[in-house]
Amino acid sequence: MANHVTTRFELQEGNEEAQAYFKELADKCTQIRDEYIAARELAKVKGESYEGVTDVNCWALFQDTTDMVMEKDWSSLIDRIGSKWAYVEDWYDDSLTIISAWSVPEDFINRIVEEVNEIDPMAIMSTTYDDEAPNFIGCAVYAEGEQWDSFELDDSDYAQFGLAFYWDEDENDGEEEPDDFEPTYEEAWNLLDDEVSSMVESFKEYVRDRDDELLEEQQRYSGEL
């Protein structure tokens, strides 16, 4: 079975239009869920087996990817989503939680980032993600239509950050797992949240410095300096 990757994709900052874009995505997710629940219940009433979708698939959020499914153009669909399959497990007005196969659905996320950037060039978005083992965890911040920065750890990196998700007897001199061993999931989520906050602040500082430099250049050109 493919490893499931959970990605939390969030609008960190955005104007009213960017907020409305994310809310429309959330409303679309609700509509898709309600439609398949209604279809499933109707089939049950009729005594028929329901063979339709039972997830809010990422492809269903856009017309072009929906068309690819109708045409069974699986290769183009994977290229557009970025993973073999991906569905939205949970959603709010400013975020989506996506479950996908093997990796983060980068192409799906990049598409949204690019479209939001067109309506709000200063919008900031983020992802935090983890593989179900977890074989890896990570996060990224998106700004100005592309990935601004990222951070990822795999299982060989966990120890240096004080993380342990399972007891490794080889790493612990053959000792059996103690009764009080607790996987460090909360510490991992806090680490990723802190990394996202640091990346967001780094981007804002970059913009401030860039604007200051531009203003200085304009003042030099105009003779004000």
GINORVEN-V874582 format. One record per residue. N is the residue number from 1. RES is the residue in three letters. PHI is phi as a letter, one per 20 degrees, with the letter a starting at -180 (NA if undefined). D_FIRST is the distance of its C-alpha to the first C-alpha in Angstrom with 1 decimal. Layout:
# GINORVEN-V874582
N&RES&PHI&D_FIRST  N&RES&PHI&D_FIRST
This chain:
# GINORVEN-V874582
1&MET&NA&0.0  2&ALA&f&3.8  3&ASN&f&6.4  4&HIS&e&8.7  5&VAL&d&12.3  6&THR&d&15.3  7&THR&c&18.4  8&ARG&d&21.8  9&PHE&d&24.2  10&GLU&c&27.8  11&LEU&e&31.3  12&GLN&f&33.3  13&GLU&b&36.6  14&GLY&a&37.8  15&ASN&f&40.8  16&GLU&f&41.2  17&GLU&f&39.8  18&ALA&f&36.6  19&GLN&f&36.2  20&ALA&f&36.8  21&TYR&f&34.1  22&PHE&f&31.5  23&LYS&f&32.9  24&GLU&f&32.7  25&LEU&f&28.9  26&ALA&f&28.7  27&ASP&f&31.0  28&LYS&f&28.9  29&CYS&f&25.8  30&THR&f&28.0  31&GLN&f&29.3  32&ILE&f&26.0  33&ARG&f&24.8  34&ASP&f&28.2  35&GLU&f&28.2  36&TYR&f&25.0  37&ILE&f&26.1  38&ALA&f&29.5  39&ALA&f&28.1  40&ARG&f&26.0  41&GLU&f&29.1  42&LEU&f&31.3  43&ALA&f&29.2  44&LYS&f&29.4  45&VAL&f&33.1  46&LYS&f&33.5  47&GLY&m&31.6  48&GLU&d&29.0  49&SER&e&25.2  50&TYR&e&23.8  51&GLU&c&21.5  52&GLY&e&21.7  53&VAL&f&19.6  54&THR&c&18.7  55&ASP&c&17.9  56&VAL&e&20.2  57&ASN&f&18.6  58&CYS&g&20.0  59&TRP&f&21.3  60&ALA&f&23.5  61&LEU&e&25.5  62&PHE&c&27.3  63&GLN&f&29.2  64&ASP&f&28.4  65&THR&f&24.6  66&THR&f&25.1  67&ASP&f&27.2  68&MET&f&24.6  69&VAL&f&22.3  70&MET&f&25.4  71&GLU&e&26.1  72&LYS&l&22.5  73&ASP&e&22.9  74&TRP&f&19.3  75&SER&f&20.3  76&SER&f&22.8  77&LEU&f&20.6  78&ILE&f&18.0  79&ASP&f&21.1  80&ARG&e&22.5  81&ILE&e&19.6  82&GLY&o&18.2  83&SER&b&14.4  84&LYS&g&12.5  85&TRP&b&12.7  86&ALA&b&14.5  87&TYR&c&16.3  88&VAL&e&19.1  89&GLU&e&18.5  90&ASP&b&22.0  91&TRP&b&25.2  92&TYR&c&28.8  93&ASP&f&31.7  94&ASP&c&31.0  95&SER&b&27.2  96&LEU&c&23.7  97&THR&d&20.6  98&ILE&d&17.6  99&ILE&d&13.9  100&SER&b&12.1  101&ALA&e&9.3  102&TRP&m&9.9  103&SER&b&13.6  104&VAL&f&16.6  105&PRO&f&17.7  106&GLU&g&20.8  107&ASP&f&22.5  108&PHE&f&22.3  109&ILE&f&23.8  110&ASN&f&26.4  111&ARG&f&27.5  112&ILE&f&28.4  113&VAL&g&30.0  114&GLU&f&32.1  115&GLU&f&33.2  116&VAL&f&34.1  117&ASN&f&36.0  118&GLU&f&38.1  119&ILE&e&39.3  120&ASP&b&39.5  121&PRO&f&39.8  122&MET&d&39.9  123&ALA&f&36.7  124&ILE&c&34.3  125&MET&c&30.6  126&SER&b&27.9  127&THR&c&24.2  128&THR&c&22.7  129&TYR&b&19.0  130&ASP&b&16.6  131&ASP&f&13.1  132&GLU&f&11.6  133&ALA&f&12.4  134&PRO&e&14.7  135&ASN&f&14.7  136&PHE&b&17.1  137&ILE&c&19.3  138&GLY&a&21.9  139&CYS&b&24.2  140&ALA&b&26.5  141&VAL&c&29.6  142&TYR&d&30.6  143&ALA&b&34.3  144&GLU&l&36.6  145&GLY&n&33.8  146&GLU&b&31.6  147&GLN&f&29.7  148&TRP&e&32.5  149&ASP&b&30.9  150&SER&b&27.6  151&PHE&b&26.5  152&GLU&b&23.3  153&LEU&c&22.6  154&ASP&d&19.9  155&ASP&f&19.8  156&SER&f&22.8  157&ASP&e&24.8  158&TYR&g&24.3  159&ALA&g&27.2  160&GLN&f&29.8  161&PHE&d&29.1  162&GLY&m&29.3  163&LEU&d&25.6  164&ALA&b&23.6  165&PHE&d&20.4  166&TYR&b&20.3  167&TRP&e&23.0  168&ASP&d&23.2  169&GLU&f&25.8  170&ASP&f&26.4  171&GLU&f&27.3  172&ASN&d&29.5  173&ASP&l&31.6  174&GLY&m&29.8  175&GLU&f&30.5  176&GLU&f&28.4  177&GLU&f&26.8  178&PRO&f&29.8  179&ASP&f&29.9  180&ASP&e&30.6  181&PHE&f&27.6  182&GLU&c&26.2  183&PRO&g&23.2  184&THR&e&24.8  185&TYR&f&22.9  186&GLU&f&26.2  187&GLU&f&27.7  188&ALA&f&24.8  189&TRP&f&25.2  190&ASN&f&28.9  191&LEU&f&28.6  192&LEU&f&26.7  193&ASP&f&29.2  194&ASP&f&32.0  195&GLU&f&30.7  196&VAL&f&30.5  197&SER&g&34.0  198&SER&f&35.3  199&MET&f&33.9  200&VAL&f&35.5  201&GLU&f&38.8  202&SER&f&38.7  203&PHE&f&38.4  204&LYS&f&41.2  205&GLU&f&43.3  206&TYR&f&42.7  207&VAL&f&43.8  208&ARG&f&46.9  209&ASP&f&47.9  210&ARG&f&47.4  211&ASP&f&49.5  212&ASP&f&52.2  213&GLU&f&52.4  214&LEU&f&52.7  215&LEU&f&55.4  216&GLU&f&57.3  217&GLU&f&57.2  218&GLN&f&58.5  219&GLN&f&61.2  220&ARG&f&62.2  221&TYR&f&62.4  222&SER&e&64.5  223&GLY&n&66.8  224&GLU&f&65.9  225&LEU&d&65.1
